[in-house]
């Protein structure tokens, strides 16, 4: 039951992401314009949270193909502006509307209130077509990992599954032939 629910949720998340990437509306987004040419923005803002990431944590935005989830060579960098986790990445332009956000750095523990001793990296995959800001947190990181798994790993398994029925059919016919021959 749990496995079936995970498959359904994963498929729904992937369908929503692909549908969002393939929209043909042309609205202002993230301080810029979008359309067939992708995204051009004066700045993309957001929040990076585990507990909030501390000032100076690195934020990277990289272009990504909406359908294949292959990273492009378009890469922009910024940093967390305050200990509240807010960030802004300036002068961003992508050929596609989809982007991968990544934050790496120390964070303030929501339990103890102290700054962590080890760095953490979280990711968020998003379509910037209708967004003015992006949140990067544990849930977006889990969603990113699941989408990558569904697009890359499941595609390979689907191809293998398509081959299996023909093998099973040939095995069944061989088994039937063996049983018929043994009865005579």
Secondary structure, 3 states (H helix, E strand, C coil): CHHHHHHHHHHHHHHHHHHHHCCCCCCCECCEEEECCEEEEEEEEEEEECCEECCCCEEEEEEECCCCCCEEEEEEEEEECCCCCEEEEEEEEECCCEEEEEEEECEECCCCCCECCCCEEEEEEEEHHHCCEEEECHHHHHHHHHHHHHHHHHHHHHHHHHHHHHHHHHHHHHHHHHHHHHHC
